Amino acid sequence: MTEAAPLTAQGDMLGPAYDLIAAYGDPSGFFMERDGFGLASAGAAARIVVPGGPDQIARADVAVREALDEIHPGDQVPAATGAFGFDGSRDAVLVIPRRFAIRRADGATRRVMVDPTSAEEDGQGGGWAARRRPHDAFEDFQLHAVPPPADYAAAVAMAVKRIRAGELRKVVLARSLEVDAGRDLDPRELLRRLRAVDPACYAFSVPVEPRRVLVGASPELLVARSGLEVRSDPLAGSSPRFGDLDEDRASAEYLRSSAKNGEEHAVVAEAVSDALRPFCEELTFDREPVLFGTANVWHLQTRFLGRLREPAPGVLELLAALHPTPAVCGTPRGVAQQAISELEPFDRGCYAGPVGWVDRNGDGEWAIALRCAEIEGRTARLFAGAGIVADSSPDQEVDETERKFRALLDSLRWG
């Protein structure tokens, strides 16, 4: 950190009606919220660059703790926000916001200002224009799939062949969809739409390049820590949702009884249990997966709740132990990562990587960057993936990714 003067975290309490989106200054800020709880920020008091390479999250843990410890004790706790790439190869940039608002599980809403005497003014979300009506649906000529559906199906078939040969148990293969919107896209309006459509998901926005913003609505909590409590809610296995109640119920029951989806989920739950157990005095979880529904998809979910051993690890140490789980990579991890590099013809960037925040106490919350798009000017790059196991059908996996694309494309019409 190279500040000319020491920084101090000061702030006050806000009322229960305060909307966190009002604290999100512009797309250079950070936003993550689920069911009204989360953190939104504007401006940067400091930036922490963590070079890509092995043990990146562990190195970030050290760098962030040192940077936050340099801030003079005030009446509030400072925090850092950001995202990590899926494979850790690119530099990660974590930001200590100049201003942020946070609402946690106790319901209290706090406003925190680092260096509040600065004359710099950050934009405020409350000044945005009213929501626009949605644009027309995108035409086929505006969309470019990488890889095309047929090539993705072939990659799935190759993965299934490797799994049946015993090379690995599961691998997650993703696709991207490049969109030329024909107009400048507003990440803030997309964020508003995603939050309204699926409040039970983590609506998030985080800058990943100087002019590029990752915006999405993730259903999956990777890890959260509050004092000695740790939580993780991994998802794997899915089936579509329908407007008809009976059809929707039948899809949910199919998912619950599906051996293929059960296998896909089991490997994820086992990996999360194995990663968290060494840190915990107590660890409880659902003995059978439960249903978790988003606006468009049913998922299988296992909810983990643990009590950490003391001295308790910070949330970034827990994150380093968990990422990447089989929910976004596969198992065995190293073999799955190699298969992804061979079968996916694009760079995931921060898709399927962790996005979230950590404070000076080591508390924090990190989701997996899913159901998301990279926005830059008039273009967007969408991502969707599917878990592949021995019984996977290439055509069904293509259909699953297409459904995930359609849901995000519909929201993108509002951006």
Secondary structure, 3 states (H helix, E strand, C coil): CCCCCCCEEEEEEECCCCCHHHHCCCCCCEEEEECCEEEEEECCCEEEEECCCCCHHHHHHHHHHHHHHCCECCCCCCEEEEECCCCCCCCEEEEECCEEEEECCCCCEEEEEECCCCCCCCCCHHHCCCCCCCCCCCCHHHEEEECCHHHHHHHHHHHHHHHHCCCCCEEEEEEEEEEECCCCCCHHHHHHHHHHHCCCCEEEEEEEECCEEEEEEECCEEEEEECCEEEEECEEEEEECCCCHHHHHHHHHHHHHCHHHHHHHHHHHHHHHHHHHHHEEEEEECCCCEEEECCCEEEEECCEEEEECCCCCCHHHHHHHHCCCCCCCEECHHHHHHHHHHHCCCCCCCCCCEEEEEECCCCEEEEECCCEEEEECCEEEEEEEEEECCCCCHHHHHHHHHHHHHHHHHHHCCC
